Amino acid sequence: MRPRHGYNGLKFLIVALIIVLSCSRPASGQGSILDSLYTFRAGNVRINAALEIITRRTGYNFTYDSRLINNENKVDFNFTRVSLGAILDTILSSDSLKYTVIDRYIIISRVVPLREVTISSESTEELFYIAGIISDAESKERLPFATLSVKNTARGTVANSTGEFIMKLGIESLSDTISVSHLGYRRREIPVMQAVGNNLTITLVREFISIPEIIIRTHIPQEIIRKSTLAITRNYGNTPALLTGFYREGVMKKDKLQVYSEAIVRIFKSSYGNTIVNDQLKIIRSRKIENTSESDTLAVRLKAGLSTCLELDGMRNKFDFMQSDNLNDYTFRITDIVSTDEGAAYVIEFEQREGVAVPLFRGEMYIDADDYALLHAQFEINHLYI
């Protein structure tokens, strides 16, 4: 995993999340184009022709499941200073559709309304949604990648990079409890019944651990990392698992979305012990948007995608900065000890050692102080050497 080759001075942002049993949340900031007023005088046209006219006028392309719209239906496409949202409502003749704007695309999808669900219902297939934002109780800043789980099931999700989340649950979970956690914060529990139908703002309180500096200095970070790698089988198990997940990836260039992909996937995770069986993926459903043009002076395809998400399992494919042969290429230091759900974790910062001229990684990792499991890692290529 070591980036030993050269790099161009281009800036990328790759977001690739596997969110277990989650559902995507509509993009924000979609009011401007849908609220803009337009005048059309095209007469009686087919729906697909009407959408093409809108695209030529606005510069926004449409994407939708063909089963939602009968493109052959004809509509009266005459409007005078009417909002684009209202125009779409009229020509599509459906109050069960919603419009989500992502960059220069308008995504048409079916509304799944939040509704009151009672325990007395006999249906075991009924579903409901819980959505909201997770933030710091004091600063009000949003907390990215916080973990949410339903206590007595295997269902859960992870908040996105802006602290937003959405969960789809069955009626059997109404009497259960949602557990919300984030490294360095006190865990919070919320009854599912209180969360249904509400757009929640969940605040977490930072939890500090007072550790004398002399205790931190007595721990050698390289030894903690070695213990973490030796404990992989114990911490992550020898039993394979079959997971259903949600995948999202976006590629940005100069704050413009270039590629956007989503997929529902089934993942076979093989054992962390000695095995010759690799992890496997099956795509259940997917969609992709590309926004590159011939006018771009340079198009760059960065290796990403679903297989790369599995390769980023740093406990199966050890990160460069955790491999014993490479520890001498880095400097490590313990900067803090933070609280976790069950105890505490070492915060270890690392960067390439002075004199190592090739670009390596820098960042920080969180290792459990009790069982030495790697809880979290965030890192980037040292830009000083790119």
Contacts in CASP RR format, 6 or more apart in sequence:
PFRMAT RR
TARGET T0000
AUTHOR 0000-0000-0000
METHOD contacts of the structure
MODEL  1
MRPRHGYNGLKFLIVALIIVLSCSRPASGQGSILDSLYTFRAGNVRINAA
LEIITRRTGYNFTYDSRLINNENKVDFNFTRVSLGAILDTILSSDSLKYT
VIDRYIIISRVVPLREVTISSESTEELFYIAGIISDAESKERLPFATLSV
KNTARGTVANSTGEFIMKLGIESLSDTISVSHLGYRRREIPVMQAVGNNL
TITLVREFISIPEIIIRTHIPQEIIRKSTLAITRNYGNTPALLTGFYREG
VMKKDKLQVYSEAIVRIFKSSYGNTIVNDQLKIIRSRKIENTSESDTLAV
RLKAGLSTCLELDGMRNKFDFMQSDNLNDYTFRITDIVSTDEGAAYVIEF
EQREGVAVPLFRGEMYIDADDYALLHAQFEINHLYI
1 311 0 8 1.000
1 317 0 8 1.000
1 318 0 8 1.000
1 319 0 8 1.000
1 320 0 8 1.000
2 320 0 8 1.000
2 326 0 8 1.000
2 360 0 8 1.000
3 320 0 8 1.000
3 358 0 8 1.000
3 359 0 8 1.000
3 360 0 8 1.000
3 361 0 8 1.000
3 381 0 8 1.000
4 358 0 8 1.000
6 359 0 8 1.000
6 386 0 8 1.000
7 359 0 8 1.000
7 381 0 8 1.000
7 386 0 8 1.000
8 300 0 8 1.000
9 386 0 8 1.000
10 253 0 8 1.000
10 298 0 8 1.000
10 300 0 8 1.000
11 254 0 8 1.000
12 251 0 8 1.000
12 252 0 8 1.000
12 253 0 8 1.000
12 300 0 8 1.000
12 302 0 8 1.000
13 250 0 8 1.000
13 251 0 8 1.000
13 252 0 8 1.000
14 249 0 8 1.000
14 250 0 8 1.000
14 251 0 8 1.000
14 302 0 8 1.000
14 304 0 8 1.000
15 161 0 8 1.000
15 248 0 8 1.000
15 249 0 8 1.000
15 250 0 8 1.000
16 247 0 8 1.000
16 248 0 8 1.000
16 249 0 8 1.000
16 250 0 8 1.000
16 304 0 8 1.000
16 305 0 8 1.000
16 308 0 8 1.000
16 309 0 8 1.000
16 312 0 8 1.000
17 158 0 8 1.000
17 160 0 8 1.000
17 246 0 8 1.000
17 247 0 8 1.000
17 248 0 8 1.000
18 245 0 8 1.000
18 246 0 8 1.000
18 247 0 8 1.000
18 265 0 8 1.000
18 267 0 8 1.000
18 309 0 8 1.000
19 157 0 8 1.000
19 158 0 8 1.000
19 245 0 8 1.000
19 246 0 8 1.000
19 247 0 8 1.000
19 248 0 8 1.000
20 155 0 8 1.000
20 156 0 8 1.000
20 157 0 8 1.000
20 158 0 8 1.000
20 243 0 8 1.000
20 244 0 8 1.000
20 245 0 8 1.000
20 246 0 8 1.000
21 155 0 8 1.000
21 156 0 8 1.000
21 157 0 8 1.000
21 167 0 8 1.000
21 168 0 8 1.000
21 244 0 8 1.000
21 245 0 8 1.000
21 246 0 8 1.000
22 156 0 8 1.000
22 157 0 8 1.000
22 158 0 8 1.000
22 165 0 8 1.000
22 166 0 8 1.000
22 167 0 8 1.000
22 168 0 8 1.000
22 245 0 8 1.000
22 246 0 8 1.000
23 129 0 8 1.000
23 166 0 8 1.000
23 167 0 8 1.000
23 168 0 8 1.000
23 246 0 8 1.000
24 166 0 8 1.000
24 246 0 8 1.000
24 248 0 8 1.000
24 262 0 8 1.000
25 131 0 8 1.000
25 160 0 8 1.000
25 164 0 8 1.000
25 165 0 8 1.000
25 166 0 8 1.000
26 98 0 8 1.000
26 100 0 8 1.000
27 100 0 8 1.000
27 101 0 8 1.000
27 102 0 8 1.000
29 101 0 8 1.000
30 99 0 8 1.000
30 100 0 8 1.000
30 101 0 8 1.000
31 101 0 8 1.000
33 58 0 8 1.000
33 60 0 8 1.000
33 84 0 8 1.000
33 101 0 8 1.000
33 106 0 8 1.000
34 83 0 8 1.000
34 84 0 8 1.000
34 85 0 8 1.000
34 88 0 8 1.000
34 99 0 8 1.000
34 101 0 8 1.000
34 106 0 8 1.000
35 83 0 8 1.000
35 84 0 8 1.000
35 85 0 8 1.000
36 58 0 8 1.000
36 83 0 8 1.000
36 84 0 8 1.000
37 81 0 8 1.000
37 82 0 8 1.000
37 83 0 8 1.000
37 84 0 8 1.000
38 54 0 8 1.000
38 57 0 8 1.000
38 58 0 8 1.000
38 79 0 8 1.000
38 81 0 8 1.000
38 82 0 8 1.000
38 83 0 8 1.000
38 84 0 8 1.000
38 87 0 8 1.000
39 79 0 8 1.000
39 80 0 8 1.000
39 81 0 8 1.000
39 82 0 8 1.000
40 53 0 8 1.000
40 54 0 8 1.000
40 57 0 8 1.000
40 77 0 8 1.000
40 78 0 8 1.000
40 79 0 8 1.000
40 87 0 8 1.000
41 78 0 8 1.000
42 49 0 8 1.000
42 50 0 8 1.000
42 53 0 8 1.000
42 77 0 8 1.000
42 78 0 8 1.000
43 76 0 8 1.000
43 77 0 8 1.000
43 78 0 8 1.000
44 74 0 8 1.000
44 75 0 8 1.000
44 76 0 8 1.000
44 77 0 8 1.000
45 53 0 8 1.000
45 74 0 8 1.000
45 75 0 8 1.000
45 77 0 8 1.000
46 71 0 8 1.000
46 72 0 8 1.000
46 73 0 8 1.000
46 74 0 8 1.000
46 75 0 8 1.000
47 69 0 8 1.000
47 70 0 8 1.000
47 71 0 8 1.000
47 72 0 8 1.000
47 73 0 8 1.000
47 74 0 8 1.000
47 75 0 8 1.000
47 91 0 8 1.000
47 92 0 8 1.000
48 71 0 8 1.000
48 72 0 8 1.000
49 77 0 8 1.000
50 75 0 8 1.000
50 77 0 8 1.000
50 91 0 8 1.000
51 62 0 8 1.000
53 77 0 8 1.000
54 60 0 8 1.000
54 62 0 8 1.000
54 84 0 8 1.000
54 87 0 8 1.000
55 61 0 8 1.000
55 62 0 8 1.000
58 84 0 8 1.000
59 104 0 8 1.000
60 101 0 8 1.000
60 104 0 8 1.000
60 105 0 8 1.000
60 106 0 8 1.000
61 104 0 8 1.000
61 105 0 8 1.000
61 106 0 8 1.000
62 105 0 8 1.000
62 106 0 8 1.000
62 107 0 8 1.000
62 108 0 8 1.000
63 105 0 8 1.000
63 106 0 8 1.000
63 107 0 8 1.000
63 108 0 8 1.000
63 287 0 8 1.000
63 289 0 8 1.000
64 107 0 8 1.000
64 108 0 8 1.000
64 109 0 8 1.000
65 108 0 8 1.000
65 109 0 8 1.000
68 97 0 8 1.000
68 108 0 8 1.000
68 109 0 8 1.000
68 110 0 8 1.000
69 92 0 8 1.000
69 108 0 8 1.000
75 90 0 8 1.000
75 91 0 8 1.000
75 93 0 8 1.000
77 91 0 8 1.000
79 87 0 8 1.000
79 90 0 8 1.000
82 90 0 8 1.000
85 99 0 8 1.000
88 97 0 8 1.000
88 99 0 8 1.000
88 108 0 8 1.000
89 95 0 8 1.000
92 108 0 8 1.000
95 111 0 8 1.000
96 110 0 8 1.000
96 111 0 8 1.000
97 108 0 8 1.000
97 109 0 8 1.000
97 110 0 8 1.000
97 111 0 8 1.000
98 108 0 8 1.000
98 109 0 8 1.000
98 110 0 8 1.000
98 111 0 8 1.000
99 106 0 8 1.000
99 107 0 8 1.000
99 108 0 8 1.000
100 106 0 8 1.000
100 107 0 8 1.000
100 109 0 8 1.000
101 107 0 8 1.000
102 257 0 8 1.000
102 260 0 8 1.000
102 289 0 8 1.000
103 256 0 8 1.000
103 257 0 8 1.000
103 260 0 8 1.000
103 289 0 8 1.000
103 291 0 8 1.000
104 291 0 8 1.000
105 289 0 8 1.000
105 291 0 8 1.000
112 127 0 8 1.000
112 129 0 8 1.000
114 128 0 8 1.000
114 129 0 8 1.000
114 196 0 8 1.000
114 197 0 8 1.000
115 128 0 8 1.000
115 197 0 8 1.000
116 196 0 8 1.000
116 197 0 8 1.000
117 126 0 8 1.000
117 128 0 8 1.000
117 171 0 8 1.000
117 174 0 8 1.000
117 196 0 8 1.000
119 171 0 8 1.000
119 174 0 8 1.000
119 175 0 8 1.000
121 171 0 8 1.000
123 171 0 8 1.000
124 170 0 8 1.000
124 171 0 8 1.000
124 172 0 8 1.000
126 170 0 8 1.000
126 171 0 8 1.000
127 168 0 8 1.000
127 169 0 8 1.000
127 170 0 8 1.000
127 171 0 8 1.000
128 168 0 8 1.000
128 169 0 8 1.000
128 170 0 8 1.000
128 171 0 8 1.000
128 196 0 8 1.000
128 197 0 8 1.000
129 166 0 8 1.000
129 167 0 8 1.000
129 168 0 8 1.000
129 169 0 8 1.000
129 197 0 8 1.000
130 166 0 8 1.000
130 167 0 8 1.000
130 169 0 8 1.000
130 178 0 8 1.000
130 192 0 8 1.000
130 195 0 8 1.000
130 196 0 8 1.000
130 197 0 8 1.000
130 198 0 8 1.000
130 200 0 8 1.000
131 164 0 8 1.000
131 165 0 8 1.000
131 166 0 8 1.000
131 167 0 8 1.000
131 199 0 8 1.000
131 200 0 8 1.000
132 164 0 8 1.000
132 165 0 8 1.000
132 166 0 8 1.000
132 199 0 8 1.000
132 200 0 8 1.000
132 201 0 8 1.000
132 202 0 8 1.000
133 142 0 8 1.000
133 159 0 8 1.000
133 162 0 8 1.000
133 163 0 8 1.000
133 164 0 8 1.000
133 165 0 8 1.000
133 200 0 8 1.000
133 201 0 8 1.000
133 202 0 8 1.000
134 142 0 8 1.000
134 143 0 8 1.000
134 146 0 8 1.000
134 148 0 8 1.000
134 159 0 8 1.000
134 163 0 8 1.000
134 165 0 8 1.000
134 180 0 8 1.000
134 182 0 8 1.000
134 202 0 8 1.000
134 203 0 8 1.000
134 204 0 8 1.000
135 141 0 8 1.000
135 142 0 8 1.000
135 143 0 8 1.000
135 163 0 8 1.000
135 201 0 8 1.000
135 202 0 8 1.000
135 203 0 8 1.000
135 204 0 8 1.000
136 142 0 8 1.000
136 143 0 8 1.000
136 185 0 8 1.000
136 203 0 8 1.000
136 204 0 8 1.000
136 206 0 8 1.000
137 203 0 8 1.000
137 204 0 8 1.000
137 205 0 8 1.000
137 206 0 8 1.000
138 205 0 8 1.000
138 206 0 8 1.000
140 203 0 8 1.000
142 162 0 8 1.000
142 163 0 8 1.000
142 164 0 8 1.000
143 159 0 8 1.000
143 163 0 8 1.000
143 182 0 8 1.000
143 185 0 8 1.000
143 204 0 8 1.000
144 159 0 8 1.000
144 160 0 8 1.000
144 161 0 8 1.000
144 162 0 8 1.000
144 163 0 8 1.000
145 158 0 8 1.000
145 159 0 8 1.000
145 160 0 8 1.000
145 161 0 8 1.000
145 163 0 8 1.000
145 182 0 8 1.000
146 158 0 8 1.000
146 159 0 8 1.000
146 163 0 8 1.000
146 165 0 8 1.000
146 180 0 8 1.000
146 181 0 8 1.000
146 182 0 8 1.000
146 204 0 8 1.000
147 156 0 8 1.000
147 158 0 8 1.000
147 159 0 8 1.000
147 180 0 8 1.000
147 181 0 8 1.000
147 182 0 8 1.000
148 156 0 8 1.000
148 157 0 8 1.000
148 158 0 8 1.000
148 159 0 8 1.000
148 165 0 8 1.000
148 167 0 8 1.000
148 178 0 8 1.000
148 179 0 8 1.000
148 180 0 8 1.000
149 155 0 8 1.000
149 156 0 8 1.000
149 178 0 8 1.000
149 179 0 8 1.000
150 156 0 8 1.000
150 167 0 8 1.000
150 169 0 8 1.000
150 173 0 8 1.000
150 176 0 8 1.000
150 177 0 8 1.000
150 178 0 8 1.000
150 179 0 8 1.000
150 192 0 8 1.000
151 176 0 8 1.000
151 177 0 8 1.000
151 178 0 8 1.000
151 179 0 8 1.000
151 189 0 8 1.000
152 176 0 8 1.000
152 177 0 8 1.000
153 173 0 8 1.000
153 176 0 8 1.000
155 167 0 8 1.000
155 169 0 8 1.000
155 173 0 8 1.000
156 167 0 8 1.000
157 165 0 8 1.000
157 166 0 8 1.000
157 167 0 8 1.000
158 165 0 8 1.000
159 165 0 8 1.000
167 178 0 8 1.000
169 192 0 8 1.000
173 192 0 8 1.000
174 192 0 8 1.000
174 193 0 8 1.000
174 196 0 8 1.000
175 192 0 8 1.000
175 193 0 8 1.000
176 191 0 8 1.000
176 192 0 8 1.000
177 189 0 8 1.000
177 190 0 8 1.000
177 191 0 8 1.000
177 192 0 8 1.000
178 189 0 8 1.000
178 190 0 8 1.000
178 191 0 8 1.000
178 192 0 8 1.000
178 195 0 8 1.000
179 187 0 8 1.000
179 188 0 8 1.000
179 189 0 8 1.000
180 187 0 8 1.000
180 188 0 8 1.000
180 189 0 8 1.000
180 190 0 8 1.000
180 202 0 8 1.000
180 204 0 8 1.000
181 187 0 8 1.000
181 188 0 8 1.000
181 204 0 8 1.000
181 340 0 8 1.000
181 341 0 8 1.000
182 204 0 8 1.000
183 338 0 8 1.000
183 340 0 8 1.000
183 345 0 8 1.000
183 366 0 8 1.000
183 375 0 8 1.000
183 376 0 8 1.000
184 206 0 8 1.000
184 207 0 8 1.000
184 338 0 8 1.000
184 339 0 8 1.000
184 340 0 8 1.000
185 204 0 8 1.000
185 205 0 8 1.000
185 206 0 8 1.000
185 207 0 8 1.000
185 339 0 8 1.000
186 204 0 8 1.000
186 205 0 8 1.000
186 206 0 8 1.000
186 207 0 8 1.000
186 339 0 8 1.000
187 341 0 8 1.000
188 202 0 8 1.000
188 204 0 8 1.000
188 205 0 8 1.000
190 200 0 8 1.000
190 202 0 8 1.000
207 338 0 8 1.000
207 339 0 8 1.000
208 339 0 8 1.000
209 337 0 8 1.000
209 338 0 8 1.000
209 339 0 8 1.000
209 344 0 8 1.000
211 337 0 8 1.000
216 334 0 8 1.000
216 336 0 8 1.000
216 337 0 8 1.000
219 334 0 8 1.000
219 346 0 8 1.000
221 332 0 8 1.000
221 333 0 8 1.000
221 334 0 8 1.000
221 346 0 8 1.000
221 348 0 8 1.000
221 350 0 8 1.000
222 327 0 8 1.000
222 332 0 8 1.000
224 334 0 8 1.000
224 346 0 8 1.000
224 348 0 8 1.000
224 367 0 8 1.000
224 372 0 8 1.000
225 322 0 8 1.000
225 327 0 8 1.000
225 332 0 8 1.000
225 348 0 8 1.000
225 367 0 8 1.000
226 324 0 8 1.000
227 372 0 8 1.000
228 322 0 8 1.000
228 367 0 8 1.000
228 372 0 8 1.000
228 373 0 8 1.000
228 374 0 8 1.000
229 318 0 8 1.000
229 322 0 8 1.000
229 324 0 8 1.000
230 372 0 8 1.000
231 371 0 8 1.000
231 372 0 8 1.000
231 373 0 8 1.000
232 272 0 8 1.000
232 273 0 8 1.000
232 315 0 8 1.000
233 272 0 8 1.000
233 273 0 8 1.000
234 371 0 8 1.000
235 315 0 8 1.000
235 371 0 8 1.000
235 372 0 8 1.000
235 373 0 8 1.000
236 272 0 8 1.000
236 315 0 8 1.000
236 373 0 8 1.000
237 271 0 8 1.000
237 272 0 8 1.000
237 273 0 8 1.000
238 271 0 8 1.000
238 272 0 8 1.000
238 273 0 8 1.000
239 271 0 8 1.000
240 268 0 8 1.000
240 269 0 8 1.000
240 270 0 8 1.000
240 271 0 8 1.000
240 277 0 8 1.000
241 268 0 8 1.000
241 269 0 8 1.000
242 266 0 8 1.000
242 267 0 8 1.000
242 268 0 8 1.000
242 269 0 8 1.000
243 266 0 8 1.000
243 267 0 8 1.000
243 268 0 8 1.000
243 269 0 8 1.000
244 264 0 8 1.000
244 265 0 8 1.000
244 266 0 8 1.000
244 267 0 8 1.000
244 284 0 8 1.000
245 264 0 8 1.000
245 265 0 8 1.000
245 266 0 8 1.000
245 267 0 8 1.000
246 262 0 8 1.000
246 263 0 8 1.000
246 264 0 8 1.000
246 265 0 8 1.000
247 261 0 8 1.000
247 262 0 8 1.000
247 263 0 8 1.000
247 264 0 8 1.000
247 265 0 8 1.000
247 305 0 8 1.000
247 306 0 8 1.000
247 309 0 8 1.000
248 261 0 8 1.000
248 262 0 8 1.000
249 259 0 8 1.000
249 260 0 8 1.000
249 261 0 8 1.000
249 262 0 8 1.000
249 304 0 8 1.000
249 305 0 8 1.000
250 257 0 8 1.000
250 258 0 8 1.000
250 259 0 8 1.000
250 260 0 8 1.000
250 261 0 8 1.000
251 257 0 8 1.000
251 258 0 8 1.000
251 259 0 8 1.000
251 260 0 8 1.000
251 302 0 8 1.000
251 304 0 8 1.000
252 258 0 8 1.000
253 300 0 8 1.000
256 291 0 8 1.000
257 289 0 8 1.000
257 291 0 8 1.000
258 290 0 8 1.000
258 291 0 8 1.000
258 292 0 8 1.000
259 288 0 8 1.000
259 289 0 8 1.000
259 290 0 8 1.000
259 291 0 8 1.000
259 292 0 8 1.000
260 288 0 8 1.000
260 289 0 8 1.000
260 291 0 8 1.000
261 286 0 8 1.000
261 287 0 8 1.000
261 288 0 8 1.000
261 289 0 8 1.000
261 305 0 8 1.000
262 286 0 8 1.000
262 287 0 8 1.000
262 288 0 8 1.000
263 283 0 8 1.000
263 284 0 8 1.000
263 285 0 8 1.000
263 286 0 8 1.000
263 287 0 8 1.000
263 306 0 8 1.000
264 283 0 8 1.000
264 284 0 8 1.000
264 285 0 8 1.000
264 286 0 8 1.000
265 281 0 8 1.000
265 282 0 8 1.000
265 283 0 8 1.000
265 284 0 8 1.000
265 306 0 8 1.000
266 281 0 8 1.000
266 282 0 8 1.000
266 284 0 8 1.000
267 279 0 8 1.000
267 280 0 8 1.000
267 281 0 8 1.000
267 282 0 8 1.000
267 310 0 8 1.000
268 279 0 8 1.000
268 280 0 8 1.000
268 281 0 8 1.000
269 279 0 8 1.000
270 277 0 8 1.000
270 278 0 8 1.000
270 279 0 8 1.000
270 280 0 8 1.000
271 277 0 8 1.000
272 315 0 8 1.000
272 316 0 8 1.000
279 310 0 8 1.000
279 313 0 8 1.000
279 316 0 8 1.000
281 306 0 8 1.000
281 307 0 8 1.000
281 310 0 8 1.000
283 306 0 8 1.000
292 299 0 8 1.000
310 316 0 8 1.000
311 317 0 8 1.000
314 322 0 8 1.000
314 374 0 8 1.000
314 377 0 8 1.000
315 374 0 8 1.000
319 361 0 8 1.000
319 377 0 8 1.000
319 379 0 8 1.000
320 326 0 8 1.000
320 360 0 8 1.000
320 361 0 8 1.000
321 327 0 8 1.000
321 330 0 8 1.000
321 350 0 8 1.000
321 360 0 8 1.000
321 361 0 8 1.000
321 365 0 8 1.000
321 379 0 8 1.000
322 365 0 8 1.000
322 374 0 8 1.000
328 353 0 8 1.000
329 352 0 8 1.000
329 353 0 8 1.000
329 356 0 8 1.000
329 360 0 8 1.000
330 350 0 8 1.000
330 351 0 8 1.000
330 352 0 8 1.000
330 353 0 8 1.000
330 360 0 8 1.000
331 350 0 8 1.000
331 351 0 8 1.000
331 352 0 8 1.000
331 353 0 8 1.000
331 354 0 8 1.000
332 348 0 8 1.000
332 349 0 8 1.000
332 350 0 8 1.000
333 348 0 8 1.000
333 349 0 8 1.000
333 350 0 8 1.000
334 346 0 8 1.000
334 347 0 8 1.000
334 348 0 8 1.000
335 347 0 8 1.000
335 348 0 8 1.000
335 349 0 8 1.000
335 364 0 8 1.000
336 346 0 8 1.000
336 347 0 8 1.000
337 344 0 8 1.000
337 345 0 8 1.000
337 346 0 8 1.000
337 347 0 8 1.000
337 369 0 8 1.000
338 344 0 8 1.000
338 345 0 8 1.000
338 347 0 8 1.000
338 366 0 8 1.000
339 345 0 8 1.000
340 366 0 8 1.000
340 368 0 8 1.000
340 375 0 8 1.000
342 370 0 8 1.000
343 368 0 8 1.000
343 369 0 8 1.000
343 370 0 8 1.000
344 368 0 8 1.000
344 369 0 8 1.000
344 370 0 8 1.000
345 366 0 8 1.000
345 367 0 8 1.000
345 368 0 8 1.000
345 369 0 8 1.000
345 375 0 8 1.000
346 366 0 8 1.000
346 367 0 8 1.000
346 369 0 8 1.000
347 364 0 8 1.000
347 365 0 8 1.000
347 366 0 8 1.000
348 364 0 8 1.000
348 365 0 8 1.000
348 366 0 8 1.000
348 367 0 8 1.000
349 363 0 8 1.000
349 364 0 8 1.000
350 361 0 8 1.000
350 362 0 8 1.000
350 363 0 8 1.000
350 364 0 8 1.000
350 365 0 8 1.000
350 379 0 8 1.000
351 360 0 8 1.000
351 361 0 8 1.000
351 362 0 8 1.000
351 363 0 8 1.000
351 382 0 8 1.000
352 359 0 8 1.000
352 360 0 8 1.000
352 361 0 8 1.000
352 362 0 8 1.000
352 382 0 8 1.000
352 385 0 8 1.000
357 385 0 8 1.000
358 385 0 8 1.000
359 381 0 8 1.000
359 382 0 8 1.000
359 385 0 8 1.000
359 386 0 8 1.000
360 381 0 8 1.000
360 382 0 8 1.000
360 385 0 8 1.000
361 379 0 8 1.000
361 380 0 8 1.000
361 381 0 8 1.000
361 382 0 8 1.000
362 379 0 8 1.000
362 380 0 8 1.000
362 381 0 8 1.000
362 382 0 8 1.000
363 377 0 8 1.000
363 378 0 8 1.000
363 379 0 8 1.000
363 380 0 8 1.000
364 377 0 8 1.000
364 378 0 8 1.000
364 379 0 8 1.000
365 374 0 8 1.000
365 376 0 8 1.000
365 377 0 8 1.000
365 378 0 8 1.000
365 379 0 8 1.000
366 374 0 8 1.000
366 375 0 8 1.000
366 376 0 8 1.000
366 377 0 8 1.000
367 373 0 8 1.000
367 374 0 8 1.000
367 375 0 8 1.000
368 374 0 8 1.000
368 375 0 8 1.000
END
